[in-house]
Amino acid sequence: MTRTNAPRLWHFTCRHSAIRIGDRGLLRPLGDLVPAGSIPWTGILVWLTDDIDATTRSLGLTSHTLDCDRSEVRYRTSGPHQAIHWPALRHQFPTDDVQALERNRSPLTWWVSPKPVGVRVDEVVLL
């Protein structure tokens, strides 16, 4: 089933990225700033989840290319957004890339937006 409208979504990130987003901020697609070794098109989207209790593994935030914990700060969407449920878009991307991205994860909880999304800090996890 493809969902097209979620009332509340979350975005997880590390502390140093949270500094750039701020307490009340805007998530923007990264474009060309995607880390080397990642799937090239993933940076053109803002990635969100409808699972408030998501894990780094279910979101695909485990990484061998980044030296940070991308689950330290949780943001929640604020105001209207145009996020699209990932399963509705996945067919638009290379099959091999999508399979690698989704493997052992929870893609049915993923939402994406090619446009900026307003967010507020929801929780900071101090380790």
C-alpha positions as CSV (number, residue, x, y, z in Angstrom):
1,M,0.0,0.0,0.0
2,T,1.4,3.4,-0.9
3,R,0.7,6.2,1.5
4,T,0.8,9.8,0.3
5,N,0.3,11.9,3.4
6,A,2.0,11.5,6.8
7,P,1.0,13.7,9.7
8,R,4.4,13.6,11.5
9,L,7.8,12.5,10.3
10,W,11.2,12.3,11.9
11,H,14.8,12.9,10.7
12,F,17.8,11.5,12.5
13,T,21.2,13.0,12.4
14,C,24.5,13.4,14.2
15,R,25.5,16.3,16.4
16,H,27.7,18.2,14.0
17,S,24.9,18.1,11.3
18,A,22.4,19.2,13.9
19,I,24.4,22.3,14.6
20,R,23.9,23.3,10.9
21,I,20.1,22.6,11.1
22,G,19.6,24.3,14.4
23,D,16.8,24.1,17.0
24,R,14.2,25.2,14.4
25,G,15.6,24.6,11.0
26,L,15.2,23.4,7.5
27,L,16.4,20.1,6.0
28,R,17.7,20.5,2.5
29,P,18.6,17.9,-0.1
30,L,22.4,17.7,-0.2
31,G,22.9,17.6,-3.9
32,D,26.6,17.2,-4.7
33,L,27.6,17.0,-1.1
34,V,26.9,13.3,-0.8
35,P,29.8,11.4,0.9
36,A,32.1,9.4,-1.4
37,G,31.0,5.7,-1.7
38,S,27.3,6.3,-1.1
39,I,24.6,5.7,-3.7
40,P,24.9,8.9,-5.8
41,W,21.2,9.9,-6.0
42,T,20.4,9.6,-2.3
43,G,21.7,13.1,-1.6
44,I,19.1,14.7,-3.9
45,L,16.4,13.8,-1.3
46,V,15.6,14.7,2.3
47,W,15.1,11.4,4.1
48,L,12.5,11.0,6.8
49,T,10.7,8.2,8.7
50,D,7.3,7.7,10.1
51,D,8.9,5.4,12.8
52,I,9.6,7.5,15.9
53,D,11.5,4.5,17.4
54,A,13.5,3.8,14.4
55,T,17.0,2.3,14.7
56,T,20.1,3.2,12.8
57,R,19.9,-0.2,11.1
58,S,16.2,0.1,10.0
59,L,16.9,3.6,8.6
60,G,20.2,2.6,6.9
61,L,22.2,5.0,8.9
62,T,25.0,2.5,9.7
63,S,27.9,3.7,7.7
64,H,31.5,2.8,6.9
65,T,32.2,6.2,5.3
66,L,31.1,8.5,8.1
67,D,32.7,8.7,11.5
68,C,29.6,9.9,13.5
69,D,26.5,8.6,15.1
70,R,23.6,9.7,12.9
71,S,21.1,8.8,15.6
72,E,22.2,11.3,18.2
73,V,19.6,13.9,17.4
74,R,16.0,13.4,16.3
75,Y,14.0,16.1,14.5
76,R,10.3,16.1,13.8
77,T,8.7,17.8,10.9
78,S,7.0,21.2,11.6
79,G,4.3,22.5,9.4
80,P,3.2,21.2,6.1
81,H,5.6,19.2,3.9
82,Q,5.5,17.5,0.6
83,A,7.2,14.2,1.6
84,I,6.4,11.2,-0.5
85,H,6.3,7.6,0.8
86,W,9.5,5.9,-0.5
87,P,7.7,2.8,-2.0
88,A,5.9,5.2,-4.4
89,L,9.2,6.4,-5.8
90,R,11.6,3.6,-5.6
91,H,10.9,2.3,-9.1
92,Q,12.3,5.6,-10.5
93,F,15.9,4.7,-9.4
94,P,18.3,2.0,-10.5
95,T,17.2,-1.4,-9.2
96,D,20.6,-2.5,-8.0
97,D,21.0,0.7,-6.0
98,V,17.5,0.4,-4.5
99,Q,18.2,-3.2,-3.5
100,A,21.5,-2.2,-1.9
101,L,19.9,0.7,0.0
102,E,16.9,-1.4,1.3
103,R,18.7,-4.6,2.2
104,N,18.0,-5.6,5.8
105,R,16.3,-2.3,6.5
106,S,12.7,-1.0,6.9
107,P,12.0,0.9,3.7
108,L,8.2,0.9,4.3
109,T,8.8,3.5,7.0
110,W,10.8,5.8,4.8
111,W,9.6,9.1,3.3
112,V,11.5,11.4,1.0
113,S,11.3,15.0,-0.3
114,P,13.2,16.6,-3.1
115,K,12.3,20.0,-1.5
116,P,13.3,21.5,1.9
117,V,11.4,20.3,4.9
118,G,10.9,22.4,8.1
119,V,11.9,20.6,11.3
120,R,12.2,21.2,15.1
121,V,14.5,19.3,17.5
122,D,12.5,16.5,19.0
123,E,15.2,14.7,21.1
124,V,18.9,14.9,21.7
125,V,20.4,11.6,22.8
126,L,23.5,12.3,24.9
127,L,25.8,9.3,25.0
